[in-house]
C-alpha cells in the first residue's frame, strides 16, 4: 500500500457487482489507487465485498459518506480494512480448559494421581 493511503473494506455488495462499478463509486471521493474484489472460486461471481485504496483523507471521507449508504438496492458497510488474521492472535487467545497435554491416558486435569 502506498504511503499516505488507506484501504477500505466495502461490504454488503450485490453478488452481481463488478470492480469497475465499485471503482466508479469511490472515484467520486478521490483517485482510486486500487480496487480488489475477491471472486467465488466456484461461481466466478463477487463474494459480496471489495477493498478500495484511496488517499488517506479521501478514504476517511468516503467511509463516512458511504457507510450505511443504499447503493443498487443494498446498504453498504464501509470501514477501514483490518489486517488479515494470521492465526497468531487465535493461538495466543486460546483458553486453557484444564486438561493435561502431556503423556498419559488423556484424563481431564487429574494431575494428583
N, C-alpha and C positions, 0 to 999 in steps of 0.2 A: 504494500500500500504506500502511496506517495506521502511524503511529509506534509502535514497540514491538511490531510484528507481524513474523512470519516466514512466508514462503511455502515450502511443502514440495512436492517432486516425489514423486508416488506412482506407481511403475511396476509393470509386470507384472500389470496388472489384466486381467480377462477382457474380451473384446470385447463381451460382453453386459451388462457392468456399467453402472449409471446413476449420475448425480450424487447423487441422494438417498441411495443406499446408501453411497457413499463419505463423504458428509457425516455420515451417522449413525455410521459407524465412528469418525470423528475428533471428533464431538461428545462422545464419552466422555472426551476429554482437555481440553476447553475449548470455549468458544463459537467456532464456525467463522464467520469473517468473510466468507470467500469460498471457493467450490469451483467450479473450472472444469475441464471435461473436454472436450478437443478431439474433434470428431467427424470421421470419414472422409467426405469430400465425396461419394464415390460410393455408399457403403452407408448413411450416416447413423448408423452404429454407432460405438461408442467406438474410439479408436485404441490403447487399452490403457494409457493413463496419464492422470493428473489433477494439478492443482495445488490445494493446500488451504492457506488462510491462517488462521493462529491467532495468539493472543498468543505472544510470543517464548518464554516459559518453557513454555507448553503445547505449542508446536510442537516444541521440543527433546525434551521427554518423549515426545511422540507418535512422533517419529522414532526415538528409542532403543528404544521398546517395539514398534513395528510393522515396522521394517526386519527382514526375514527371517521375519516372521510369516506363517503359512499362513492365507489367507482365501479362502473359496469355492473351494478346490482350487488356489490359486495362491500362490506365495511372493512376498510384496510386497517391493519395493525402495523404500525411503523415505529421502530425504535433503533437505537444504536446497536449494531450487531455485537454479540458477545463471542469471545474466543471459543473455539470448539473444545469440548471436554475431552481431554486426552486419557482419562481414566485414572490419573493420579489423584484427583480430588476424591473420587469414589473410594479408592483404596485407603486414603488417609481418613476417610469418614466412616469406615466400616465399624459396625458395632460388635463388641465382644459379648457373645451370648453365653459365656461361662463354660464352654466345653474345652477340653484338653486337646490341643492339636498334636501332641506328642505321640510317641509309640504307645500302643495299648490296644484295648478292645473297643475304643470309640465310645466309652461311657461319658455321661454328661456331668462334668465338674466334680466328680467324687474323687478328689486327689488325696483324701486321707485314708485310703485303703492300704 
